[in-house]
Amino acid sequence: MECISMSNIDIIRHVAYIYLMEVPIMNVSLSSTFEAYIQKQLDEGTYNNASEIVREALRLKMQQDEIYQARLESLRTAIIQGEKSGDSISFDMRDIIQEAKKDAGLNA
């Protein structure tokens, strides 16, 4: 059995090639405010590179969007239920308050 010998640099090139094949590269323009924030995170050692920061920000944005969509769907469902509940009736808020006080045993 013949053993293939690869130098360390060949191994690094091979791994880099595989990595680049699997991960698309995207260039993004950022304002100086975002650049400063990213640099601060890197300087503090919170993240190892800018890509980690951007990925984390996108994960959080995706979670935020999911929560927003769930709330929106809940609101739409409530609106539909309200519409299906029948015709609305007029009411006087003073009468409602007076009735609530009476039910609570307070002076009406």
Backbone hydrogen bonds in HBPLUS format (Angstrom, degrees):
<---DONOR---> <-ACCEPTOR-->    atom                        ^
c    i                          cat <-CA-CA->   ^        H-A-AA   ^      H-
h    n   atom  resd res      DA  || num        DHA   H-A  angle D-A-AA Bond
n    s   type  num  typ     dist DA aas  dist angle  dist       angle   num
A0010-ASP N   A0007-SER O   3.09 MM   3  5.15 118.7  2.48  96.3 111.3     1
A0011-ILE N   A0007-SER O   3.03 MM   4  6.38 155.7  2.09 152.7 159.4     2
A0012-ILE N   A0008-ASN O   2.95 MM   4  6.21 162.2  1.98 151.6 156.2     3
A0013-ARG N   A0009-ILE O   2.91 MM   4  6.10 159.3  1.96 146.0 151.7     4
A0014-HIS N   A0010-ASP O   2.91 MM   4  6.09 156.9  1.96 145.8 152.3     5
A0015-VAL N   A0011-ILE O   2.89 MM   4  6.13 165.9  1.91 156.8 160.0     6
A0016-ALA N   A0012-ILE O   2.86 MM   4  5.98 161.9  1.89 149.9 155.6     7
A0017-TYR N   A0013-ARG O   2.86 MM   4  6.01 155.2  1.92 146.3 153.1     8
A0018-ILE N   A0014-HIS O   3.00 MM   4  6.29 162.4  2.03 151.1 155.0     9
A0019-TYR N   A0015-VAL O   2.87 MM   4  6.07 163.0  1.90 152.0 157.3    10
A0020-LEU N   A0016-ALA O   2.84 MM   4  6.01 163.7  1.87 151.7 156.0    11
A0021-MET N   A0017-TYR O   2.96 MM   4  6.14 140.5  2.12 142.1 153.0    12
A0022-GLU N   A0018-ILE O   3.15 MM   4  6.40 141.4  2.31 144.5 153.7    13
A0022-GLU N   A0019-TYR O   3.13 MM   3  5.28 128.5  2.41  98.6 111.5    14
A0023-VAL N   A0019-TYR O   2.96 MM   4  6.09 148.2  2.06 154.6 163.6    15
A0035-GLU N   A0031-SER O   2.99 MM   4  6.30 162.7  2.02 154.1 159.6    16
A0036-ALA N   A0032-SER O   2.93 MM   4  6.00 156.8  1.98 142.7 148.3    17
A0037-TYR N   A0033-THR O   3.04 MM   4  6.27 153.5  2.11 142.7 150.1    18
A0038-ILE N   A0034-PHE O   2.89 MM   4  6.10 165.8  1.91 155.2 158.5    19
A0039-GLN N   A0035-GLU O   2.94 MM   4  6.13 163.2  1.96 148.7 153.6    20
A0040-LYS N   A0036-ALA O   2.92 MM   4  6.11 152.8  2.00 144.7 152.1    21
A0041-GLN N   A0037-TYR O   2.99 MM   4  6.29 160.4  2.03 152.7 157.3    22
A0042-LEU N   A0038-ILE O   2.96 MM   4  6.25 155.4  2.02 151.4 158.4    23
A0043-ASP N   A0039-GLN O   2.81 MM   4  6.01 160.4  1.85 150.4 156.1    24
A0044-GLU N   A0040-LYS O   2.92 MM   4  6.09 150.5  2.00 148.9 156.5    25
A0046-THR N   A0041-GLN O   3.02 MM   5  5.34 138.6  2.19 163.2 163.9    26
A0045-GLY N   A0042-LEU O   3.05 MM   3  5.04 147.0  2.17  98.4 108.7    27
A0054-VAL N   A0050-ALA O   3.01 MM   4  6.32 162.8  2.04 156.5 160.7    28
A0055-ARG N   A0051-SER O   2.87 MM   4  6.03 163.2  1.90 152.5 157.4    29
A0056-GLU N   A0052-GLU O   2.97 MM   4  6.13 160.0  2.01 145.3 150.8    30
A0057-ALA N   A0053-ILE O   2.93 MM   4  6.15 158.5  1.97 148.7 155.0    31
A0058-LEU N   A0054-VAL O   2.92 MM   4  6.16 154.7  1.99 148.8 155.5    32
A0059-ARG N   A0055-ARG O   2.86 MM   4  6.14 153.2  1.93 148.8 156.5    33
A0060-LEU N   A0056-GLU O   2.99 MM   4  6.23 162.5  2.02 151.3 155.4    34
A0061-LYS N   A0057-ALA O   2.96 MM   4  6.18 153.3  2.03 143.3 151.1    35
A0062-MET N   A0058-LEU O   2.87 MM   4  6.07 155.4  1.93 147.9 154.2    36
A0063-GLN N   A0059-ARG O   2.99 MM   4  6.29 155.4  2.05 148.5 155.0    37
A0064-GLN N   A0060-LEU O   2.91 MM   4  6.13 158.3  1.95 147.4 153.8    38
A0065-ASP N   A0061-LYS O   2.87 MM   4  6.11 155.0  1.94 148.1 154.8    39
A0066-GLU N   A0062-MET O   2.98 MM   4  6.23 152.7  2.06 145.1 152.2    40
A0067-ILE N   A0063-GLN O   3.00 MM   4  6.30 159.6  2.04 152.6 157.5    41
A0068-TYR N   A0064-GLN O   2.94 MM   4  6.16 161.6  1.97 149.5 154.9    42
A0069-GLN N   A0065-ASP O   2.89 MM   4  6.09 161.3  1.92 149.5 154.3    43
A0070-ALA N   A0066-GLU O   2.97 MM   4  6.18 155.7  2.03 146.7 153.3    44
A0071-ARG N   A0067-ILE O   2.95 MM   4  6.20 160.4  1.99 152.7 157.8    45
A0072-LEU N   A0068-TYR O   2.86 MM   4  6.06 157.8  1.91 150.5 157.4    46
A0073-GLU N   A0069-GLN O   2.90 MM   4  6.06 159.2  1.94 147.3 152.6    47
A0074-SER N   A0070-ALA O   2.97 MM   4  6.16 154.8  2.04 144.1 151.2    48
A0075-LEU N   A0071-ARG O   2.91 MM   4  6.15 156.1  1.97 148.7 154.9    49
A0076-ARG N   A0072-LEU O   2.90 MM   4  6.17 159.6  1.94 150.2 155.9    50
A0077-THR N   A0073-GLU O   2.91 MM   4  6.12 156.4  1.97 147.7 154.1    51
A0078-ALA N   A0074-SER O   2.96 MM   4  6.21 157.3  2.01 146.5 152.6    52
A0079-ILE N   A0075-LEU O   2.92 MM   4  6.20 153.7  1.99 149.4 156.6    53
A0080-ILE N   A0076-ARG O   2.99 MM   4  6.25 162.5  2.02 150.2 154.5    54
A0081-GLN N   A0077-THR O   2.90 MM   4  6.16 161.4  1.94 152.5 157.8    55
A0082-GLY N   A0078-ALA O   2.90 MM   4  6.06 154.4  1.96 144.6 151.8    56
A0083-GLU N   A0079-ILE O   2.89 MM   4  6.17 155.4  1.95 150.6 157.4    57
A0084-LYS N   A0080-ILE O   2.96 MM   4  6.19 148.8  2.06 146.7 155.2    58
A0085-SER N   A0081-GLN O   3.05 MM   4  6.10 118.7  2.44 137.6 152.3    59
A0085-SER N   A0082-GLY O   3.25 MM   3  5.14 146.8  2.37  95.7 105.3    60
A0095-ASP N   A0092-ASP O   2.99 MM   3  5.38 122.4  2.34 106.5 120.2    61
A0096-ILE N   A0092-ASP O   3.18 MM   4  6.57 154.2  2.25 150.3 157.9    62
A0097-ILE N   A0093-MET O   2.97 MM   4  6.21 161.5  2.00 152.8 156.8    63
A0098-GLN N   A0094-ARG O   2.94 MM   4  6.09 162.4  1.97 147.8 153.1    64
A0099-GLU N   A0095-ASP O   2.92 MM   4  6.07 157.6  1.97 147.1 153.0    65
A0100-ALA N   A0096-ILE O   2.94 MM   4  6.15 154.7  2.01 145.6 152.7    66
A0101-LYS N   A0097-ILE O   2.92 MM   4  6.16 160.0  1.96 153.1 158.1    67
A0102-LYS N   A0098-GLN O   3.00 MM   4  6.18 157.7  2.05 145.2 151.6    68
A0103-ASP N   A0099-GLU O   2.88 MM   4  6.15 161.5  1.91 149.9 154.6    69
A0104-ALA N   A0100-ALA O   2.95 MM   4  6.12 141.6  2.10 141.6 152.3    70
A0106-LEU N   A0101-LYS O   2.87 MM   5  5.03 158.8  1.91 157.1 151.9    71
A0105-GLY N   A0102-LYS O   3.06 MM   3  5.14 155.5  2.12 102.7 110.4    72
